[in-house]
Amino acid sequence: MSEIFSDILRTNSRNRACLAAALFFCALTIIVQGCVKSGSGEKCLNCHSRIEHSSKSHSGCVSCHGGNAESSDKAAAHAGMRGKGNPSAPSGWENSCGSCHRYQLERVKSNIMQTNAGMIRNIRLTWEGGEAGDYAASGQKTFKPDGTNLKYQPVAELDNLSGELYRKFCSRCHIGTENSDSWSATHASGCAACHYPWNDDATYSGSDKAIRGKAGYSATHIMEPLPSTPVCSRCHNRSGRIGYSYQGLYDGNNALVPTAKGEPGPVMGSGARSLVHIQPDVHAAAGMECIDCHTSRDVMGDGYSYRNMFLQTEIACEDCHGSGDRLPQYREVSRENDDALRESRRYQRPVTFGMKMIQTSKGRSYSNVYVDGSSIRLQGKRSGRIHTVKVITGSPAHTIAGHGRLECYACHSRTVVQCYGCHTAYDRGVPGRDFIKGVDTPGAFSETEDYRMLYPFPLALNQRGRISPVTPGCQTFVTVKESDGSISKDEYVAHFKGKQQLRFAPFYSHNTGTRAVGCRECHSNPAFLGFGQNIIEKNSIKGTLICEKSDKKPLDGYLTMENGRVRAFSAITRENSRPLSGSEIKRTLSVNLCLPCHEKGDDPIYQKRLNYRALDDKLHRNL
């Protein structure tokens, strides 16, 4: 960089004058925007004398918080503060975080955790809220991935059960809304949701006596530039429960079933759920945190607005481990504005020019995964620990003919949380808190479930046209009680794509292991193919887990086979997703003819398409 400036200074005087003006303007902009590192003379510390220093790059108080630092009077000093103490809340983030971090703020404003557009859309599909219009947690203008304009309608205007469910039940994990009363799931709103972690009861426990023990504050005033796994799991612990699964925690059948000796599980989760220990994800067991795999664009967005989480996520297992026939791709750092250089500044080993950075599935560089000689290394962003990545390209177990469409986690998932039979009641005669509008309005939700399990898990085609685990999403039976006590809907199954049917959704459980699901398990157990718990009679397969509200359609499956004919009765709810077809099911089950003798995936016969006519030769006829 110094060489570039030297070249500029050697040019004519006119250019030197332009450079001087530009540098003066940049300095003035920094001062005006509040990144000045002084803070001297502010009287905030008269009361908050022991408050923790936020970070080396954030000095002073009013540049972030606003208010009047010259006054010793509490009311006067706090007048004009942004976000009611949290300057990063959406009500004040334009003039606080956005003053210096405009690039990051614009990404966060359109990302899926802020808009919740995917969650709202899927609720509408499940609860018959209609597909017309694009709704988000707040109305805003943004851009679609193709660059065209997108105008969201605010979910506050969604006047139906879908809107009510989101606002009163699901919006607690929206980062634009503070959650201070859900034990162990508390979090701030805005940027502070990730960068200023809260404790389990949302109280300040730092050294500032003026606010110690008060609710609605982060645990301390120290910024966390790189969020930890516990920060992520404060939101990602319901629905798919990936924050729990990754760490090796499971909340059982709605925490109502006791563990050994009739005692609750050893860990208490949000909603008074009793958690037990299961095998953690292999990456968690190795000491990796969520952000060691997920990029900042996964978490904060890339500036575009996506309709669901799958589309915003840019990483894939193959990025680091390769696929059966393709090695991981990399790109050498050669530009001074490379994102990997900027994002790795706080890592123990920052990225330097010439490093070969592994590319994501969207062709962007990881900031912590790189080629080192003949190996691929991953650096823990917080820990600095170096992990050597195993590349599987070309290995026999990963070049099995017919497995080209399998997602890695179709075989390597240890568990997949599946919640069957979600019975949701909406009582219009009881008031409930609307967390988006910030007021109590008529109508409150409650829910129960029939059954929960981890293994086996069903498989179907996902959005990429690849075979992946699926989980109920959502399998909802709706009861609506009117304000006069009458029942207008009784355990009603909503319509989807013109049919009254239950639904499953493609899912990655974040609970993977090195050991894959066995060949016999997948090819011999119809539960993996979508039949649920079942009874096999000749060439028919019938599901057995029945809910009295859906006595003709098994809960834990979406396929039946009658006299060799496969029929689907539930939907897979993502674009381009579907259950396995009859011919695909039959091909999968046919492999059982070979498995008694050829039981391992690295057997040479599986490197090419199976020829079942070979069973007619003398050797196989004798068998």
C-alpha positions as CSV (number, residue, x, y, z in Angstrom):
1,M,0.0,0.0,0.0
2,S,2.9,2.4,0.8
3,E,4.3,1.8,-2.7
4,I,1.0,2.9,-4.2
5,F,0.9,6.1,-2.3
6,S,4.6,6.8,-3.2
7,D,3.7,6.4,-6.9
8,I,0.8,8.9,-6.5
9,L,2.9,11.4,-4.7
10,R,5.5,11.4,-7.5
11,T,2.8,12.7,-9.9
12,N,2.2,16.4,-10.7
13,S,1.1,18.9,-8.1
14,R,-2.5,18.9,-9.2
15,N,-2.8,15.2,-8.4
16,R,-1.1,15.8,-5.0
17,A,-3.6,18.5,-4.3
18,C,-6.5,16.1,-5.1
19,L,-4.9,13.4,-2.9
20,A,-4.6,15.9,0.0
21,A,-8.3,16.9,-0.4
22,A,-9.4,13.3,-0.5
23,L,-7.4,12.4,2.7
24,F,-8.8,15.5,4.5
25,F,-12.4,14.5,3.5
26,C,-11.8,10.9,4.7
27,A,-10.5,12.2,8.1
28,L,-13.5,14.6,8.4
29,T,-15.9,11.8,7.6
30,I,-14.5,9.6,10.2
31,I,-14.8,12.3,12.9
32,V,-18.3,13.2,11.8
33,Q,-19.4,9.5,11.8
34,G,-18.2,8.9,15.3
35,C,-15.2,6.7,15.0
36,V,-13.0,9.1,16.8
37,K,-11.1,7.4,19.6
38,S,-11.2,10.2,22.2
39,G,-14.1,10.0,24.6
40,S,-12.3,12.4,26.9
41,G,-14.4,14.9,28.8
42,E,-17.5,12.8,28.6
43,K,-19.4,12.7,32.0
44,C,-21.0,9.3,31.4
45,L,-18.3,7.7,33.5
46,N,-19.3,9.8,36.5
47,C,-22.1,7.2,37.0
48,H,-20.8,4.3,34.9
49,S,-17.2,4.5,36.2
50,R,-16.6,0.7,36.2
51,I,-18.3,-0.2,33.0
52,E,-16.2,-2.4,30.7
53,H,-14.5,-0.9,27.7
54,S,-16.3,-2.1,24.6
55,S,-13.3,-2.7,22.4
56,K,-10.0,-1.1,21.3
57,S,-11.7,0.5,18.3
58,H,-14.8,1.8,20.1
59,S,-13.9,4.6,22.5
60,G,-16.2,7.1,24.0
61,C,-19.9,6.7,24.7
62,V,-22.0,9.2,22.7
63,S,-20.6,8.2,19.3
64,C,-22.5,4.9,19.6
65,H,-25.1,5.6,22.3
66,G,-26.0,9.2,21.6
67,G,-27.3,11.3,24.4
68,N,-25.6,14.3,26.1
69,A,-22.2,13.5,27.5
70,E,-21.8,17.1,28.9
71,S,-24.6,16.8,31.4
72,S,-24.4,15.3,34.9
73,D,-28.2,15.1,35.2
74,K,-29.4,11.6,34.4
75,A,-32.5,12.6,32.4
76,A,-30.6,15.2,30.4
77,A,-27.7,12.9,29.8
78,H,-29.9,10.1,28.6
79,A,-32.1,12.3,26.4
80,G,-31.6,11.4,22.7
81,M,-30.0,8.0,23.4
82,R,-30.4,5.5,20.6
83,G,-32.3,2.3,20.9
84,K,-33.2,2.8,24.6
85,G,-29.7,1.8,25.7
86,N,-29.0,-0.5,22.8
87,P,-27.7,1.7,20.0
88,S,-27.6,-1.2,17.6
89,A,-31.4,-1.7,17.7
90,P,-33.0,-1.1,14.4
91,S,-34.5,2.1,15.7
92,G,-31.1,3.6,16.0
93,W,-28.6,1.6,14.1
94,E,-28.5,3.9,11.1
95,N,-26.7,6.6,13.2
96,S,-24.7,4.2,15.4
97,C,-23.3,1.1,13.8
98,G,-24.2,2.3,10.4
99,S,-22.0,5.4,10.7
100,C,-18.9,3.3,10.5
101,H,-20.1,-0.1,9.3
102,R,-22.4,0.8,6.5
103,Y,-21.3,-2.2,4.4
104,Q,-22.1,-4.6,7.2
105,L,-25.4,-2.9,8.2
106,E,-26.8,-2.9,4.6
107,R,-26.1,-6.7,4.5
108,V,-27.8,-7.3,7.9
109,K,-30.8,-5.3,6.9
110,S,-31.6,-7.6,4.1
111,N,-30.5,-10.9,5.5
112,I,-32.8,-13.8,6.4
113,M,-32.4,-13.4,10.1
114,Q,-33.5,-9.8,10.0
115,T,-36.3,-10.1,7.4
116,N,-37.5,-13.6,8.5
117,A,-38.9,-13.8,5.0
118,G,-38.4,-17.5,4.7
119,M,-40.0,-18.3,8.0
120,I,-43.0,-16.1,7.3
121,R,-43.4,-17.6,3.8
122,N,-43.3,-21.2,5.1
123,I,-45.8,-20.4,7.8
124,R,-48.1,-18.9,5.3
125,L,-47.8,-22.0,3.1
126,T,-48.5,-24.2,6.2
127,W,-51.3,-22.1,7.6
128,E,-53.1,-21.2,4.4
129,G,-51.9,-17.6,4.5
130,G,-51.6,-17.4,0.7
131,E,-48.6,-17.1,-1.5
132,A,-49.3,-13.6,-3.0
133,G,-47.0,-10.9,-1.9
134,D,-43.6,-10.8,-0.1
135,Y,-43.7,-10.3,3.6
136,A,-40.9,-9.6,6.1
137,A,-40.6,-8.7,9.8
138,S,-40.7,-5.1,8.7
139,G,-41.6,-3.4,5.4
140,Q,-38.5,-2.4,3.5
141,K,-37.0,-2.2,0.0
142,T,-34.1,-4.5,-0.9
143,F,-32.8,-6.5,-3.9
144,K,-33.4,-10.0,-5.1
145,P,-30.3,-12.1,-6.0
146,D,-30.8,-11.2,-9.6
147,G,-30.5,-7.5,-8.8
148,T,-34.1,-6.6,-9.3
149,N,-36.0,-4.5,-6.7
150,L,-37.9,-6.2,-4.0
151,K,-40.4,-4.4,-1.7
152,Y,-41.5,-6.3,1.4
153,Q,-44.8,-5.8,3.0
154,P,-44.6,-5.6,6.8
155,V,-45.8,-8.8,8.6
156,A,-47.8,-6.5,11.0
157,E,-50.3,-6.1,8.1
158,L,-50.7,-9.9,7.6
159,D,-54.2,-10.3,9.1
160,N,-54.7,-14.0,9.3
161,L,-53.5,-17.0,11.4
162,S,-50.2,-17.1,9.6
163,G,-49.4,-13.5,10.6
164,E,-50.6,-14.1,14.1
165,L,-48.5,-17.2,14.6
166,Y,-45.4,-15.5,13.4
167,R,-45.9,-12.3,15.5
168,K,-46.9,-14.1,18.6
169,F,-44.9,-17.3,18.5
170,C,-42.0,-17.3,16.0
171,S,-40.7,-13.8,16.0
172,R,-38.8,-14.1,19.2
173,C,-35.7,-15.2,17.2
174,H,-36.0,-12.2,14.8
175,I,-32.9,-10.2,15.4
176,G,-34.9,-7.0,15.1
177,T,-36.8,-7.8,18.2
178,E,-35.3,-8.1,21.7
179,N,-36.1,-11.2,23.7
180,S,-35.6,-10.6,27.5
181,D,-38.1,-13.1,29.0
182,S,-37.3,-16.5,27.5
183,W,-34.8,-18.0,29.9
184,S,-31.6,-19.2,28.1
185,A,-32.9,-17.9,24.8
186,T,-32.5,-14.2,25.6
187,H,-30.9,-11.9,23.1
188,A,-30.6,-8.2,22.2
189,S,-32.0,-6.8,19.0
190,G,-29.9,-5.5,16.0
191,C,-26.2,-6.0,15.8
192,A,-25.9,-6.6,19.6
193,A,-27.9,-9.8,19.2
194,C,-24.7,-11.5,18.1
195,H,-21.9,-9.1,19.3
196,Y,-23.1,-8.4,22.9
197,P,-24.1,-11.8,24.3
198,W,-26.8,-11.9,27.0
199,N,-26.8,-14.4,29.9
200,D,-29.7,-16.8,30.6
201,D,-31.8,-14.3,32.5
202,A,-31.0,-11.2,30.4
203,T,-29.3,-9.3,33.3
204,Y,-26.1,-7.3,33.4
205,S,-23.5,-9.1,35.5
206,G,-20.5,-6.8,34.9
207,S,-18.7,-4.2,37.0
208,D,-20.9,-1.2,36.4
209,K,-22.8,-0.7,39.7
210,A,-25.4,1.6,38.0
211,I,-26.9,-1.2,36.0
212,R,-25.7,-4.4,37.7
213,G,-28.5,-7.0,38.0
214,K,-30.8,-5.0,35.8
215,A,-32.7,-6.8,33.0
216,G,-32.5,-6.0,29.4
217,Y,-28.8,-5.7,29.2
218,S,-25.9,-7.8,27.8
219,A,-24.0,-9.8,30.3
220,T,-21.1,-7.3,30.1
221,H,-20.3,-4.2,28.0
222,I,-17.5,-6.1,26.2
223,M,-18.0,-6.5,22.4
224,E,-17.6,-10.0,21.0
225,P,-16.4,-9.5,17.4
226,L,-16.6,-13.2,16.6
227,P,-19.8,-14.8,18.0
228,S,-19.4,-18.1,19.9
229,T,-21.6,-21.2,19.5
230,P,-23.6,-20.4,22.6
231,V,-24.6,-17.1,21.0
232,C,-25.9,-18.9,17.9
233,S,-27.8,-21.5,20.0
234,R,-29.8,-18.9,21.8
235,C,-32.0,-18.7,18.7
236,H,-31.2,-22.0,16.9
237,N,-32.7,-24.2,19.6
238,R,-36.3,-24.6,18.5
239,S,-37.9,-26.1,15.4
240,G,-34.9,-27.9,13.9
241,R,-32.9,-27.5,17.1
242,I,-29.6,-27.4,15.2
243,G,-27.9,-25.4,18.0
244,Y,-28.6,-28.2,20.4
245,S,-27.9,-31.1,18.0
246,Y,-24.5,-29.6,17.0
247,Q,-23.4,-29.5,20.6
248,G,-24.8,-33.0,21.4
249,L,-27.9,-32.0,23.3
250,Y,-31.5,-33.4,22.8
251,D,-34.7,-32.3,24.5
252,G,-36.5,-35.6,24.1
253,N,-40.3,-35.9,23.7
254,N,-41.0,-32.3,24.7
255,A,-39.0,-32.9,27.9
256,L,-41.9,-34.8,29.4
257,V,-40.2,-38.2,29.5
258,P,-37.8,-38.6,32.5
259,T,-34.3,-40.0,32.1
260,A,-32.5,-42.5,34.2
261,K,-33.9,-43.0,37.8
262,G,-36.9,-40.8,36.8
263,E,-34.9,-37.6,36.9
264,P,-34.9,-34.8,34.4
265,G,-32.0,-34.4,32.0
266,P,-28.8,-32.8,33.2
267,V,-29.1,-29.6,31.2
268,M,-32.0,-27.1,31.3
269,G,-32.9,-25.4,28.1
270,S,-35.2,-22.6,27.1
271,G,-38.9,-23.2,27.8
272,A,-38.0,-25.4,30.8
273,R,-36.9,-28.1,28.5
274,S,-34.9,-31.0,29.9
275,L,-31.9,-31.8,27.8
276,V,-29.9,-35.0,27.7
277,H,-26.5,-35.6,26.1
278,I,-26.2,-37.3,22.7
279,Q,-23.1,-37.7,20.5
280,P,-22.1,-34.2,19.3
281,D,-21.4,-33.3,15.7
282,V,-17.9,-34.4,14.6
283,H,-16.9,-30.8,14.0
284,A,-18.0,-29.7,17.5
285,A,-16.2,-32.6,19.0
286,A,-13.0,-31.4,17.3
287,G,-13.4,-28.0,18.9
288,M,-14.9,-26.1,15.9
289,E,-17.6,-23.4,16.5
290,C,-20.5,-22.5,14.2
291,I,-18.6,-19.6,12.5
292,D,-15.6,-21.9,11.7
293,C,-17.8,-23.4,8.9
294,H,-20.3,-20.6,8.3
295,T,-19.0,-17.4,6.6
296,S,-20.0,-13.9,7.5
297,R,-22.2,-13.9,4.4
298,D,-24.1,-17.0,5.7
299,V,-24.7,-15.2,9.0
300,M,-24.9,-11.5,8.1
301,G,-26.1,-11.8,4.5
302,D,-24.4,-10.7,1.3
303,G,-26.6,-7.7,0.5
304,Y,-29.4,-9.6,-1.3
305,S,-32.6,-10.9,0.1
306,Y,-33.4,-14.6,-0.1
307,R,-36.7,-16.3,0.3
308,N,-35.3,-19.1,2.6
309,M,-32.2,-20.0,4.6
310,F,-31.1,-22.6,2.1
311,L,-30.6,-20.0,-0.6
312,Q,-28.7,-17.6,1.6
313,T,-26.3,-20.3,2.9
314,E,-23.3,-20.5,0.7
315,I,-21.3,-23.4,2.2
316,A,-21.4,-27.1,1.4
317,C,-19.5,-30.1,2.7
318,E,-17.8,-30.5,-0.7
319,D,-16.2,-27.1,-0.4
320,C,-13.6,-28.4,2.1
321,H,-13.8,-32.2,1.7
322,G,-14.4,-32.5,-2.0
323,S,-16.8,-34.8,-3.7
324,G,-16.3,-38.2,-5.1
325,D,-15.0,-36.9,-8.4
326,R,-14.0,-33.2,-7.7
327,L,-11.4,-31.7,-5.5
328,P,-12.0,-28.6,-3.4
329,Q,-11.5,-25.4,-5.4
330,Y,-9.3,-22.5,-4.3
331,R,-8.3,-19.0,-5.4
332,E,-5.1,-17.1,-4.6
333,V,-5.4,-13.9,-2.7
334,S,-4.0,-11.2,-5.0
335,R,-6.1,-8.0,-4.4
336,E,-5.8,-5.6,-1.5
337,N,-9.6,-5.4,-1.2
338,D,-10.1,-9.2,-0.9
339,D,-12.7,-10.0,1.7
340,A,-10.6,-12.7,3.2
341,L,-7.9,-10.1,4.1
342,R,-10.4,-7.9,5.8
343,E,-12.4,-10.5,7.7
344,S,-9.3,-12.3,9.0
345,R,-7.8,-9.3,10.7
346,R,-8.9,-10.5,14.2
347,Y,-7.8,-14.1,13.6
348,Q,-4.6,-15.3,15.3
349,R,-3.2,-16.0,11.8
350,P,-4.6,-13.4,9.4
351,V,-4.7,-14.1,5.7
352,T,-1.8,-12.8,3.6
353,F,-1.2,-12.2,-0.1
354,G,-0.5,-15.3,-2.0
355,M,-2.5,-17.6,0.2
356,K,-4.7,-20.1,-1.6
357,M,-8.2,-19.8,-0.1
358,I,-10.8,-22.5,-0.4
359,Q,-13.9,-21.4,-2.3
360,T,-17.6,-21.7,-1.1
361,S,-20.3,-23.3,-3.3
362,K,-21.1,-19.8,-4.5
363,G,-17.5,-19.2,-5.6
364,R,-16.4,-16.9,-2.8
365,S,-13.4,-17.3,-0.5
366,Y,-13.5,-18.7,3.0
367,S,-11.4,-16.5,5.3
368,N,-10.1,-19.3,7.4
369,V,-9.8,-22.4,5.1
370,Y,-6.7,-22.6,2.8
371,V,-4.4,-24.8,0.9
372,D,-1.1,-25.6,2.7
373,G,1.2,-27.6,0.5
374,S,-0.7,-30.8,-0.2
375,S,-3.2,-30.4,2.7
376,I,-6.2,-28.3,3.4
377,R,-6.2,-26.5,6.7
378,L,-9.0,-24.8,8.7
379,Q,-8.2,-22.2,11.3
380,G,-10.6,-21.7,14.2
381,K,-11.7,-18.1,13.9
382,R,-11.9,-17.6,17.7
383,S,-9.5,-20.3,18.9
384,G,-6.8,-20.1,16.3
385,R,-6.5,-23.9,16.4
386,I,-5.5,-25.4,13.0
387,H,-7.5,-28.4,11.8
388,T,-6.4,-30.6,8.9
389,V,-9.3,-31.4,6.6
390,K,-9.8,-34.9,5.2
391,V,-10.4,-34.8,1.4
392,I,-12.5,-37.8,0.2
393,T,-12.2,-37.3,-3.6
394,G,-11.6,-40.6,-5.4
395,S,-12.1,-42.8,-2.4
396,P,-14.2,-46.0,-3.2
397,A,-16.9,-45.3,-0.6
398,H,-17.6,-42.0,-2.2
399,T,-17.6,-43.1,-5.9
400,I,-20.4,-45.7,-5.6
401,A,-22.5,-45.8,-8.8
402,G,-25.9,-44.3,-8.1
403,H,-24.8,-42.3,-5.2
404,G,-24.0,-39.2,-7.2
405,R,-27.2,-37.4,-6.0
406,L,-26.7,-38.1,-2.3
407,E,-25.9,-35.1,-0.1
408,C,-23.0,-35.9,2.2
409,Y,-25.2,-35.6,5.2
410,A,-27.7,-38.2,3.8
411,C,-25.2,-40.8,4.9
412,H,-23.2,-39.0,7.6
413,S,-26.0,-37.6,9.7
414,R,-25.9,-39.3,13.1
415,T,-29.4,-38.0,14.1
416,V,-32.2,-35.9,12.6
417,V,-34.7,-34.4,15.0
418,Q,-38.2,-35.3,13.8
419,C,-41.3,-33.9,15.6
420,Y,-44.5,-35.7,14.5
421,G,-48.1,-34.5,15.1
422,C,-47.9,-30.8,16.0
423,H,-51.3,-29.9,17.5
424,T,-51.7,-26.1,17.7
425,A,-54.6,-24.3,19.4
426,Y,-55.5,-20.7,18.9
427,D,-57.8,-19.2,21.4
428,R,-59.3,-15.8,20.4
429,G,-60.7,-15.3,23.9
430,V,-57.3,-15.1,25.5
431,P,-54.9,-12.2,25.0
432,G,-51.5,-12.8,23.6
433,R,-48.4,-10.7,23.2
434,D,-47.7,-9.5,19.6
435,F,-43.9,-9.1,19.7
436,I,-43.8,-7.2,16.4
437,K,-46.5,-4.7,17.3
438,G,-45.3,-4.6,20.9
439,V,-48.9,-4.9,22.4
440,D,-51.2,-7.5,23.7
441,T,-54.0,-8.4,21.3
442,P,-56.9,-11.0,21.4
443,G,-55.6,-14.5,20.5
444,A,-53.1,-16.8,22.1
445,F,-51.3,-19.9,20.9
446,S,-50.5,-23.2,22.6
447,E,-49.1,-26.4,21.2
448,T,-48.5,-30.1,22.0
449,E,-46.9,-32.9,19.9
450,D,-47.4,-36.6,19.5
451,Y,-44.0,-38.0,19.0
452,R,-40.4,-37.1,18.6
453,M,-37.5,-39.2,17.4
454,L,-33.9,-39.0,16.1
455,Y,-33.3,-42.1,14.1
456,P,-33.9,-43.5,11.5
457,F,-34.7,-40.5,9.3
458,P,-36.5,-40.3,6.0
459,L,-34.9,-39.2,2.7
460,A,-36.2,-37.3,-0.3
461,L,-35.0,-35.0,-3.0
462,N,-34.2,-31.5,-1.8
463,Q,-34.0,-28.1,-3.6
464,R,-30.8,-29.0,-5.4
465,G,-32.4,-32.2,-6.7
466,R,-30.2,-34.2,-4.4
467,I,-31.2,-36.8,-1.8
468,S,-31.1,-35.5,1.7
469,P,-32.8,-36.1,5.1
470,V,-36.2,-34.5,5.6
471,T,-38.2,-33.7,8.7
472,P,-41.8,-32.7,9.4
473,G,-42.2,-29.1,8.3
474,C,-44.8,-28.5,9.4
475,Q,-47.1,-31.3,10.4
476,T,-49.8,-29.1,11.9
477,F,-53.2,-29.9,13.2
478,V,-55.0,-26.6,13.8
479,T,-57.7,-25.9,16.4
480,V,-59.3,-22.4,16.5
481,K,-61.5,-21.4,19.5
482,E,-63.5,-18.3,18.9
483,S,-64.0,-15.5,21.5
484,D,-67.5,-16.9,22.4
485,G,-66.0,-20.3,23.2
486,S,-67.2,-22.1,20.0
487,I,-64.7,-24.2,17.9
488,S,-64.5,-23.0,14.3
489,K,-61.7,-25.4,13.4
490,D,-61.1,-28.7,15.1
491,E,-57.7,-30.4,14.5
492,Y,-57.8,-29.2,10.9
493,V,-55.0,-30.1,8.4
494,A,-54.2,-27.1,6.2
495,H,-54.1,-27.3,2.4
496,F,-50.8,-27.3,0.5
497,K,-50.6,-27.1,-3.3
498,G,-54.4,-27.7,-3.5
499,K,-54.5,-30.7,-1.2
500,Q,-55.1,-31.2,2.5
501,Q,-51.9,-32.9,3.4
502,L,-49.1,-33.1,6.0
503,R,-45.7,-31.8,5.0
504,F,-42.0,-32.6,5.3
505,A,-39.0,-30.3,4.5
506,P,-35.4,-31.0,3.5
507,F,-33.1,-30.5,6.5
508,Y,-29.5,-30.6,7.6
509,S,-29.5,-31.6,11.3
510,H,-25.9,-30.4,12.1
511,N,-25.2,-33.7,13.8
512,T,-22.8,-35.5,11.5
513,G,-20.2,-38.2,12.1
514,T,-17.4,-39.9,10.3
515,R,-19.2,-43.2,10.3
516,A,-21.9,-43.3,7.6
517,V,-25.3,-44.9,7.8
518,G,-24.7,-48.6,6.9
519,C,-25.6,-49.9,3.4
520,R,-28.0,-52.5,5.0
521,E,-29.7,-49.8,7.0
522,C,-30.5,-47.5,4.1
523,H,-31.3,-50.2,1.5
524,S,-33.2,-52.6,3.8
525,N,-35.2,-50.3,6.2
526,P,-38.2,-48.7,4.4
527,A,-38.2,-45.9,7.1
528,F,-35.2,-44.3,5.4
529,L,-37.2,-44.2,2.1
530,G,-40.2,-42.4,3.6
531,F,-42.4,-45.2,4.8
532,G,-42.1,-44.5,8.5
533,Q,-42.5,-47.3,11.1
534,N,-44.0,-50.0,8.9
535,I,-45.2,-53.6,8.3
536,I,-44.0,-55.3,5.2
537,E,-46.5,-57.8,3.7
538,K,-45.4,-59.5,0.4
539,N,-45.1,-56.5,-1.9
540,S,-46.9,-54.0,0.2
541,I,-45.6,-51.6,2.9
542,K,-48.0,-50.0,5.4
543,G,-47.2,-47.3,8.0
544,T,-48.1,-48.0,11.6
545,L,-47.7,-44.7,13.5
546,I,-51.2,-43.3,13.3
547,C,-52.7,-40.2,14.8
548,E,-56.4,-40.4,15.6
549,K,-56.8,-37.1,13.8
550,S,-55.3,-38.5,10.6
551,D,-56.1,-42.2,10.9
552,K,-55.7,-42.9,7.2
553,K,-52.3,-41.2,6.8
554,P,-49.3,-42.3,9.0
555,L,-47.5,-39.5,10.7
556,D,-43.9,-40.4,10.3
557,G,-43.9,-41.2,6.6
558,Y,-45.1,-39.9,3.3
559,L,-45.2,-43.1,1.1
560,T,-47.1,-46.3,1.1
561,M,-46.7,-49.3,-1.2
562,E,-49.7,-51.3,-2.2
563,N,-49.1,-54.4,-4.4
564,G,-45.8,-52.9,-5.6
565,R,-47.3,-49.5,-6.4
566,V,-45.8,-46.6,-4.5
567,R,-48.1,-43.7,-3.5
568,A,-47.2,-40.4,-1.9
569,F,-49.6,-38.8,0.5
570,S,-47.6,-35.9,2.1
571,A,-45.7,-33.1,0.4
572,I,-42.1,-32.1,0.4
573,T,-42.3,-28.3,0.9
574,R,-39.4,-26.7,-1.0
575,E,-38.9,-25.7,-4.6
576,N,-38.0,-28.7,-6.8
577,S,-38.3,-31.1,-3.9
578,R,-40.2,-34.4,-4.0
579,P,-40.4,-37.8,-2.4
580,L,-38.5,-40.7,-4.1
581,S,-40.5,-42.1,-7.0
582,G,-41.7,-45.7,-7.3
583,S,-38.8,-46.7,-9.7
584,E,-36.2,-45.0,-7.4
585,I,-37.6,-46.9,-4.4
586,K,-37.5,-50.3,-6.3
587,R,-33.9,-49.7,-7.4
588,T,-32.9,-48.9,-3.9
589,L,-34.5,-52.0,-2.4
590,S,-33.1,-54.2,-5.2
591,V,-29.6,-53.7,-3.8
592,N,-30.6,-56.1,-1.0
593,L,-30.0,-58.9,-3.5
594,C,-26.2,-58.1,-3.4
595,L,-25.8,-57.0,0.2
596,P,-25.7,-60.4,1.9
597,C,-22.3,-61.1,0.3
598,H,-21.2,-57.6,-0.7
599,E,-21.9,-55.6,2.4
600,K,-19.4,-52.8,2.3
601,G,-19.6,-49.7,0.1
602,D,-16.0,-50.0,-1.1
603,D,-16.7,-53.4,-2.7
604,P,-15.6,-53.1,-6.4
605,I,-19.0,-54.2,-7.7
606,Y,-20.5,-50.9,-6.6
607,Q,-18.1,-48.8,-8.7
608,K,-20.3,-49.4,-11.7
609,R,-24.1,-49.8,-12.2
610,L,-25.2,-53.2,-10.8
611,N,-26.0,-55.9,-13.4
612,Y,-28.7,-58.0,-11.8
613,R,-28.5,-60.5,-14.8
614,A,-25.2,-61.6,-13.2
615,L,-27.3,-63.3,-10.6
616,D,-28.3,-65.9,-13.2
617,D,-24.7,-67.3,-13.6
618,K,-23.7,-70.6,-12.2
619,L,-22.0,-69.1,-9.1
620,H,-25.0,-67.0,-8.0
621,R,-27.5,-69.7,-8.8
622,N,-25.7,-72.1,-6.4
623,L,-25.9,-69.3,-3.7
